[in-house]
Amino acid sequence: MSRIIDNTTYAEIVKILATDPKVAVFQKLLLSPRVEEADADTAVEEKTSEVKK
């Protein structure tokens, strides 16, 4: 697979993106483990009970 840009430019872009806090948060979201359905239901119930208070 060939790139449109050279390796040096690609490396500079990756370096800039790696230091961007927004990119870091998005990467953390993508790499986070999935929540099981049972856990998700519990989280919804907890959130609902907190709202009623």
Secondary structure in CASP SS format (residue, H / E / C, confidence):
PFRMAT SS
TARGET T0000
AUTHOR 0000-0000-0000
METHOD secondary structure of the structure
MODEL  1
M C 1.00
S C 1.00
R C 1.00
I C 1.00
I C 1.00
D C 1.00
N H 1.00
T H 1.00
T H 1.00
Y H 1.00
A H 1.00
E H 1.00
I H 1.00
V H 1.00
K H 1.00
I H 1.00
L H 1.00
A H 1.00
T H 1.00
D C 1.00
P H 1.00
K H 1.00
V H 1.00
A H 1.00
V H 1.00
F H 1.00
Q H 1.00
K H 1.00
L H 1.00
L H 1.00
L H 1.00
S C 1.00
P C 1.00
R C 1.00
V C 1.00
E C 1.00
E H 1.00
A H 1.00
D H 1.00
A H 1.00
D H 1.00
T H 1.00
A H 1.00
V H 1.00
E H 1.00
E H 1.00
K H 1.00
T H 1.00
S H 1.00
E H 1.00
V H 1.00
K H 1.00
K C 1.00
END
